[in-house]
Amino acid sequence: MQISIIGCGYVGLVTGGCLAAVGHHVTCVDNDAERIRALQAGHIPIYEPHLDHVIAAARAAGRMDYSTDVAVAARSADAIFICVGTPPLENGDADLSSIDAVARIIATEARGTKLVIEKSTVPVRTGEQLRRALEIYGRAGGAKFQVASNPEFLREGSSVHDFLHPDRIVVGVDEPATAERMREIYRPILDRTFTCPVHNGACPSASPPPFVVTTINSSELIKHASNSFLALKISYANVLADLCERLGADVEEVTRAVGMDPRIGPLFLRAGIGFGGFCFPKDIQAFYRLAERAGIDFVLLKEAEQINKQRIDHFLEKARRALWVLKGKQVGLLGLAFKPHTDDIRFAPALEILRRLLAEGASLRAYDPQAMNKTQAQFPTVNYCRDAYDVASGADAVLLLTEWPEFRDLDWVRIRDSMLRPLVLDGRNLLNPAAMRQLGFEYHSIGRPD
Ligand code: UDX
């Protein structure tokens, strides 16, 4: 199928790359000419495991190209995925102006029948508005539009895997024929007839993902409901951690056993410095606003958000307790990205900690395997180091803020010997407390006995 992807951000590139990888012909479109020039030159603007290979292979096979022209892409495609940004406005609502602008171009340029798929995360009822906009703007052209909502559940750092091996594919439609066309798009993934770039073609055996067909409104709600529930789960684990600290229990032991109940599940119960990234903080706010406008006070979401904000205060309080005065201290930061395996620093808890430490007069050295360039552009006064050992050298404390697996395997004896004071605050419970103390560290983590 000929597919156009409008919006070459994170979701657009992963969607475009993966759809091309499974055999479709894809044009990725963005109005940012510089971004398109860089993509054409082979530069992928985000760090995402496997994505560069997936895109390079699709380009080499002649199945993927780029354009700045939405009109051409709208005319040539059978299906158009709208993946433009919907950033929060000041009042917490999602800004849908980019979707409206794209709908206008598609509607005026399209001829014949076009499948228009909303992939951006949007509030419920956006699909209805999109359909109306396409019909109104397109009344002169006579094209027919099928509209679908197709939320993505991709996790940064494993999004190529998640796209090609989804837990479920959700499509919201208002007529069965649209669901069938969506099924055609996902057929290679449902039938596993593609060569998987993540497992080099040798994927672990699994049953096909459920293909869930709903109304458009339900589909839009599913995305916000999923993300908000995961955020609730994390905040729940974080309050448990505080309780464990007060009562002398160990949150890792507690959540491990709690998560063994299949009704609860083990994932997203990791306590730490809280959730960040461009999805959870924004989605939980947008979902709260949406409920509020529908006359529902979804107070659980407000609480989860509040608990998440307090994680930073709580962690800094630990740092102050250990270091007494922060001003003038040399503090090493391990990890800047909002989670491992990405260079994304948007709403990263590590960055908020960095900002507050700078404001209190600490002198900072930092290292992250991928996120240093982006952080440097925002915080030029931090000393960016070539590795974790460089960060620790002469430091009064090392703060572990993103759980990159490689930090677990560092030579901690070497780190201890190079620090001014062997003090580690582990905001992600990555390291083993007994082992760290055995090595002679003063070691503090989250929700585990000191
Ligand atoms: C999330 C959803 O998981 C995904 O389905 C959706 O499509 C986009 O939003 P992502 O933002 O990439 O994905 O990251 P995720 O792995 O969900 O982590 C979000 C944040 O929660 C990170 O800051 C992470 O460190 C934190 N987190 C996650 C915890 O603090 N504890 C946990 O147990 C899990």
Boltz pocket constraint, residues with backbone or C-beta under 6 A from the ligand:
constraints:
  - pocket:
      binder: B
      contacts: [[A, 152], [A, 153], [A, 154], [A, 155], [A, 156], [A, 157], [A, 227], [A, 230], [A, 234], [A, 267], [A, 268], [A, 269], [A, 270], [A, 271], [A, 272], [A, 273], [A, 274], [A, 275], [A, 276], [A, 277], [A, 278], [A, 279], [A, 280], [A, 338], [A, 339]]
      max_distance: 6.0
